[in-house]
Every structure is written in structure tokens, then in C-alpha cells.
């Protein structure tokens, strides 16, 4: 019989790649989104609603009766979590515990993957972070993710359920929203390569992402372990196929600064990034993780996972896709004149 999988937060970047993967593997897929989803995304049973509504969550789990649950739904940006800290705590922390309770009471054979985050480590100075690295979160996002991570581990130990967490380091793709710095950079680099000096899309301060030929960023010395979202969803599925539930760090083991991301992105168009990027002090975060680099040796040795897309290829695919999108937009605008 076909496996049944439920993907919460299915309309996001990770959800899109994961659903495609599960469908290719013959799963019957149920997916949740907070907002209405394009009906052209067929072969999936979509359920729209708020997971913090306990009745909606219970009905979703009862209706799908999944063999596997991939809980990807979350307030997904540390900066945003400061604006909506209560919603962040409920969605990122309490909802995973409610899922655990439902599994314990109603579906004890169901396997759960919880999308944990490298933000649980906070501003950790260890050269590599693994499953044993001390949690020290510094934002509502990181704190709520740490709570979910630890409560799932407690349920796993207490009740013997197949509950696993993937501690996901930064993972990007052409499907990343423009609210994330990686996609902002890719978009600005693409626009500049097409000779544009301004774009319609706005940044968090209400300015065009490329404004008067400039891209405004915060701390460009922050270093992140950037991977490809398509590789990461492969890890998610592998984790739930393991006979033994556990926690796994998911990352590339390589760290690159935001400045290096800019350099690689503008290089796609043959441009010097330093002529376009401006550091805006108002975009500097008071609380931030300045360095992340994953030690995913456990995942690699136990489950055989390896990242397939390296950093230059990741940046290139993101910029090339933004070039394609911008060209279509320009052509559409010209055609409407």
C-alpha cells in the first residue's frame, strides 16, 4: 500500500521540494497551508487553516491518518519572531507538542520529522555544531525551536515513539521568498546584470531591493552554512526511513559570509559586488548568530546522506532564476505598452 504523508507548511520552499520528492516516491500526500494554494498544484490533498487552532490541527491529523508527518510549518525568520513573539511560541513550540500528543494517543505507529534549526545554538563560537552542541538561543524563533526540539526528544524517550528532529542549517533555493537575505542578494544581482538600477520589489524598510543601483544589507561579515533546500528534503525523508528515531544535524560543513554570497551572486553577471552593496546600520541586528557551520557526520555515516549542490552552484541557480523571472516581467511590461 502507498504510504501516506502529511506535510505542514507545504506551500513554503521546503514544502514544495519535499512534496515533489514524496510524490516521486509514490506517496499519497496531504499538505497543509495557512493560505489558499494554487489548485494547479495537483496530486496533493490540500488543507487550509491555522495550526494553532487545536480543533483544526486535530481534524487535519484525523483526516490524513499519515504514516509520516513532516512538520515544516513555522514562523520562519528570527527577525520576524521579534514582531510576533506569541504567535512564534505557539506555532513553533506548542504545535509540535500537540502533534506529539496526538501521535501518542491516536497514531502511535506514525513517524514524525520536526524541522529544528541551527538557531537553537544561538551565537555559538564552536568551530562546528553537532547534535551535542549546547543550545543557547537568543531570539523568540530560536527559543521556540529549542523548546520543540527538546520536548520531542522527551516524548521519544518517554513513550518510545518514532519522533526525530533535523537540525537544519541555512538552506536556500530559487523558491526562497524575497524576505530572506539570500534571495534579496540574488534578486539584486540579477537586476544589476540586466542593467536595472531599481526594482519594484521592496526590502524590509520599504525601499526597492535594488534602489538607485544599490543593495542595502546589514552585517555582511556574518558567516552561514548555506545548503540547497532540495538536498535537505532528501535528508528529511531519509531520517524517517531509519529504524531508530534520533536527532540529526543537516548542513554542508562549509561556511560562507554574506559578503562572499554577494561576491558569488554578482559574479554571475560579471559584476563587482562592492560597487552595488551598501551596509545600512539600521539593518544590523542587535541579536544574531554570527557563525554557523554544521557537523553532519552522524547523518552521513548512519544514513548515507551527502549534499549534492555546492555553494557556487547554489548561488548561480538562484541568480539565474531571478534573471529569468525579471526578463519575463520586463517582456510583459513592454508587451502591455
C-alpha positions in Angstrom: 0.0 0.0 0.0 1.1 3.6 -0.7 2.5 5.5 2.3 0.5 8.5 3.4 2.5 11.6 4.3 1.3 14.9 5.8 3.4 18.0 5.2 2.6 21.0 7.3 3.8 24.3 5.9 3.6 22.7 2.5 3.4 25.9 0.4 6.8 27.1 1.6 10.2 26.5 0.0 10.9 23.2 1.8 7.4 22.0 1.4 7.5 22.4 -2.3 10.7 20.4 -2.7 9.6 17.8 -0.2 6.1 17.3 -1.8 7.8 16.8 -5.2 10.1 14.2 -3.7 7.4 12.3 -1.9 5.2 12.2 -5.0 8.1 10.8 -7.0 8.5 8.1 -4.4 4.8 7.1 -4.7 3.4 8.6 -1.5 -0.1 9.8 -1.1 0.5 13.3 0.0 -1.6 15.5 2.3 -0.4 19.1 2.7 -1.3 22.0 4.9 -1.0 25.7 4.2 -2.2 28.7 6.2 -3.4 30.3 2.9 -5.2 29.1 -0.1 -2.9 27.2 -2.5 -2.9 27.3 -6.3 -5.1 24.4 -7.4 -2.7 23.7 -10.2 -0.5 22.0 -7.6 -2.3 18.7 -8.2 -1.9 15.2 -6.9 -2.0 16.6 -3.4 -4.8 16.9 -0.9 -4.5 20.4 0.5 -5.9 21.6 3.8 -6.0 25.3 4.6 -6.1 26.6 8.1 -4.3 27.7 11.3 -2.3 25.0 13.1 -2.5 26.9 16.3 -6.3 26.2 16.2 -6.3 23.0 18.2 -9.6 21.8 16.6 -8.2 22.4 13.0 -5.0 20.6 13.9 -6.8 17.6 15.3 -9.1 17.3 12.3 -6.2 17.6 10.0 -4.4 14.7 11.7 -7.5 12.6 11.9 -8.4 13.1 8.3 -5.0 12.4 6.8 -4.1 9.5 9.2 -0.5 9.8 8.0 2.2 7.2 8.2 4.7 10.0 8.2 4.4 13.7 9.3 6.8 16.3 8.2 6.2 19.4 10.4 7.7 22.3 8.5 5.2 25.0 9.5 6.8 27.8 11.5 7.3 31.5 11.9 10.5 31.1 9.9 12.6 34.2 10.4 14.3 35.2 13.6 13.8 39.0 12.9 10.1 38.4 12.3 9.8 36.5 15.5 10.5 39.7 17.5 7.4 41.3 15.9 5.1 38.3 16.7 6.7 36.5 19.7 3.4 35.0 21.0 2.4 33.5 17.6 6.0 32.3 17.2 5.9 30.5 20.6 2.5 28.9 19.8 3.3 27.8 16.2 6.9 26.8 16.6 6.7 25.4 20.1 3.2 24.3 21.2 2.0 22.9 17.9 4.8 20.3 17.7 4.0 19.2 21.2 0.3 18.9 20.3 1.3 16.7 17.3 3.3 14.5 19.7 0.3 14.2 22.0 -2.0 13.2 19.1 0.5 10.6 17.9 0.8 9.2 21.4 -2.9 8.9 21.9 -4.2 8.2 18.4 -1.5 7.2 15.9 1.4 5.6 17.8 2.9 4.0 14.7 3.2 7.3 12.9 6.6 8.7 12.4 7.3 12.5 12.9 10.0 14.7 11.4 10.3 18.0 13.1 12.2 20.8 11.3 14.5 22.1 14.0 17.0 24.9 13.3 20.6 25.8 13.8 19.2 29.0 15.5 18.8 26.8 18.7 22.6 27.2 19.1 22.5 31.0 19.2 25.7 32.9 18.8 27.9 29.8 19.4 31.6 30.1 18.8 32.3 26.4 18.3 34.0 25.8 15.0 31.4 23.2 14.2 28.0 22.5 15.6 26.7 18.9 16.0 23.9 17.1 17.9 25.7 17.6 21.2 26.4 21.3 20.9 24.8 23.2 23.7 21.6 25.1 22.9 21.8 28.8 23.6 19.1 30.5 21.5 18.8 34.3 21.5 15.5 35.1 19.7 11.9 34.1 20.1 12.4 32.0 16.9 15.4 30.1 18.3 13.9 29.7 21.8 10.6 28.3 20.4 12.5 25.9 18.1 14.7 24.8 21.0 11.6 24.0 23.1 10.1 21.9 20.3 13.4 20.1 19.8 13.7 19.2 23.4 10.0 18.3 24.0 10.1 15.9 21.0 13.2 14.3 22.4 11.5 13.9 25.7 8.4 12.3 24.1 10.6 9.9 22.1 12.4 8.8 25.3 9.3 8.6 27.5 7.0 6.8 25.1 9.3 5.1 22.6 7.7 6.9 19.6 9.4 7.4 16.2 10.0 11.1 16.6 13.0 12.7 15.0 14.4 16.2 14.6 16.5 17.5 11.8 18.6 20.5 12.9 18.6 22.4 9.7 21.2 24.9 8.9 20.6 27.6 6.3 19.2 26.1 3.1 18.3 28.2 0.1 16.9 27.7 -3.4 15.3 29.7 -6.3 12.0 29.3 -4.3 13.2 31.3 -1.3 11.0 34.3 -0.6 12.5 37.7 -1.2 12.2 38.4 2.6 15.3 36.3 3.1 18.7 37.9 2.6 19.9 35.2 0.2 17.1 35.8 -2.3 17.4 39.6 -1.8 21.1 39.3 -3.0 20.2 37.0 -5.9 17.4 39.4 -7.0 19.6 42.5 -6.8 22.5 40.7 -8.7 20.1 39.6 -11.4 18.6 43.0 -11.8 22.0 44.7 -11.9 23.1 42.1 -14.6 20.2 43.2 -16.7 21.2 46.9 -16.4 18.4 47.8 -14.0 19.0 50.3 -11.2 15.8 49.9 -9.4 13.2 47.1 -8.9 9.6 47.1 -7.8 10.2 44.5 -5.1 10.7 46.2 -1.6 13.0 45.3 1.3 12.1 45.3 5.0 12.4 49.1 5.2 10.1 49.7 2.2 12.8 50.5 -0.3 13.2 48.8 -3.6 15.6 45.8 -3.1 17.8 47.5 -5.7 17.5 51.2 -5.2 19.4 53.7 -7.3 21.7 50.8 -8.2 22.4 49.9 -4.5 21.5 46.9 -2.4 21.3 47.7 1.3 22.3 44.9 3.7 23.0 44.5 7.4 26.1 42.7 8.8 27.9 41.2 5.7 30.5 39.5 7.9 28.0 37.0 9.3 29.0 33.5 8.2 26.5 30.8 7.5 26.5 27.2 6.4 24.4 27.6 3.1 23.0 24.4 1.5 20.4 23.6 -1.1 16.8 23.0 0.0 16.4 20.2 -2.5 19.2 18.3 -0.8 17.8 19.0 2.7 14.4 17.4 2.0 16.2 14.2 0.9 17.7 14.2 4.4 14.2 14.6 5.9 12.9 11.6 4.2 16.0 9.5 5.0 15.6 10.4 8.6 12.1 9.0 8.8 13.1 5.8 7.0 15.7 5.0 9.7 14.7 2.2 12.1 15.9 4.2 15.0 14.5 7.7 15.6 17.0 10.4 16.6 18.2 13.9 16.0 20.4 14.8 13.1 22.3 17.9 12.1 21.7 18.7 8.4 24.3 21.0 6.7 27.2 21.2 4.3 30.1 21.7 6.7 31.1 24.8 4.8 30.6 28.4 6.0 30.4 31.5 3.8 29.9 35.1 4.7 27.2 37.3 3.4 29.9 39.2 1.6 31.0 36.0 -0.1 27.4 35.4 -1.1 27.3 38.8 -2.7 30.6 38.3 -4.5 29.4 35.0 -5.9 26.0 36.4 -6.9 27.2 39.5 -8.7 29.9 37.4 -10.4 27.2 35.5 -12.3 26.6 38.7 -14.3 30.3 39.6 -14.4 29.9 42.4 -11.9 31.9 43.7 -8.9 29.7 43.4 -5.9 31.4 46.1 -4.0 30.0 48.7 -6.4 26.4 47.7 -5.5 26.3 46.7 -1.8 25.9 49.2 1.0 25.9 48.3 4.7 22.9 50.0 6.4 23.4 50.4 10.1 19.6 50.3 10.6 19.6 46.7 9.2 22.1 45.4 11.8 20.5 43.0 14.2 21.1 43.6 17.9 20.8 39.8 18.5 22.2 37.5 15.8 24.0 34.2 15.2 27.3 35.3 13.7 28.7 31.9 12.7 27.2 28.6 11.8 28.9 25.5 10.4 27.3 22.1 10.5 28.9 18.8 11.5 26.6 16.4 9.8 28.9 13.4 10.2 26.2 11.5 12.1 23.7 11.9 9.2 26.4 11.0 6.7 27.7 7.9 8.5 24.4 6.5 9.7 22.1 7.3 6.8 24.5 7.9 3.9 23.3 11.5 3.1 25.6 13.8 1.2 24.9 17.4 -0.1 24.9 17.4 -3.9 24.8 21.1 -4.7 27.8 23.2 -3.7 27.9 26.8 -2.8 28.8 28.3 -6.2 26.2 26.2 -8.0 23.5 27.2 -5.4 24.1 30.9 -5.8 24.3 30.5 -9.6 20.9 28.7 -9.8 19.3 31.4 -7.6 20.6 34.3 -9.7 19.8 32.6 -13.0 16.2 32.0 -11.9 15.8 35.7 -10.8 17.2 36.7 -14.2 14.6 34.6 -15.9 11.8 36.0 -13.7 12.9 39.6 -14.3 13.2 39.1 -18.1 9.6 37.8 -18.1 8.5 40.7 -16.1 10.2 43.2 -18.4 8.8 41.5 -21.5 5.3 41.5 -20.0 5.6 45.2 -19.2 6.8 46.0 -22.7 4.0 43.9 -24.2 1.4 45.9 -22.3 2.5 49.3 -23.7 
